[in-house]
Amino acid sequence: MEKLLKYRGYYGSIDVSTEDNCLFGKLQFIRALVSYEGETVVELEAAFREAVDDYLATCEQLGETPETPCKGSFNVRVGHNLHLAAAVSASQHGISLNDLTRQALHDYLQQHP
């Protein structure tokens, strides 16, 4: 299971480079490439927080809105048969395909936190 750093609503990866003998990562769930590194976990966490703060400050200086991680919509390619079966099932239960998907994700996350 991959561990993630969290700060100010942003998430960051934790990776290891044995060649460079360092830890490194990048902000997750946004398009902008924001990376950081450190030699210890404490340094990596500090560099991650600094990277988030720098990203937000840069956006403010440029007059841009910072990206929000996972803005609330995504496309899922499930194939024709699963898509059709889900649409039919949702219709038969009087709910939308979005509601069916939300409920399925919710149920999964309750069982696999």
N, C-alpha and C positions, 0 to 999 in steps of 0.2 A: 504494500500500500504506500503510495507516494504521500509524503508529508508536504504541507504547504505552509508558508508564512502568511500572516494576516496583519494588516495595518491600514487604518483609515478606509476600510471597505475594499482594499485591494489585496490580491493574493499573489504570492511569488513562489516559484519553484526552488527546489534545493537539489543541485547536481554536484557531482564530484569529478574533478579532473586529476587522475593519478599522474598524468604526464607533467602537469604544471604544479602539482601538489597544492591544489586550492579547491575551495568550494565556490560555486557560482550559481546564478539563477537569473530568471527574467520574470517580469510581471505577466500574469496569466489572465486569460479571458478578455484581453483588449487587443486591438490591432497594432498599436504603437509598440515599437521595440524598446523596452526599458530593461537594461540588464544591470547586474551588480555582482561583486565577488568579495571573498574574504578568505583568510587562511584558517580561521576557526569559526565555530558556530556563532559565537558572540559577535565576531567581526562581520559575518554574513548577515546576521539579523540587523545589525547597525547599518550596514550598507544597503540593505533592502529598504529600511525606513527612510534613509537619506534619498534613495532613488525615487520613492513615492513622493516625498516632499519636493524634490527637484522637479519631478514630472508635473505636479500640481502647480508649482511656482512658474514653470515655463509656460504652461497653458495659460495661466493668468497674465503673464507678461505679453503673450502673443494675442490675448483677447479671445482665446479659443476655449470651448467647453471641454473639460477633460472627459475621456471616455468612461462610461460606467461599465464595470464588469458585468457581463451577462445581462443585457438590457431587458430581457423578458420574453424574447421571441427567438425561435431557431427553426431551421428546416431539418427535417429528418427524412432520409431516404430509406423506406422500409420495403420497397418492392410492391408490385401490383396486388398480389394476393392478400398480403397482410393489410395493405391500405384499404382494399375493398371490404375485407372482413371486419375491420375496425369501423369503417363508415356505416356498414349495415348494422352492426351491433349497436353503435351509438344511436342510430336512427330508431331502432326497435326499442331502445330504452328511453327515447325522448330527450336525448342530450346531444350536444354538439361533439364533433370529433375533437375539438380543443378541450372540452370538459372531460372526455374520456381519457385523453392523453394526460391531462393534469392529474386526474385521479390515479391513473396507473403509475405515474412518476411519484406521486405522494405515497401510495401504498408501498412501492418498491423502497423508497427512502426510509419509511417507517421500519421496514424489515431489515434494511442494510444501511444503518446510519454511517 
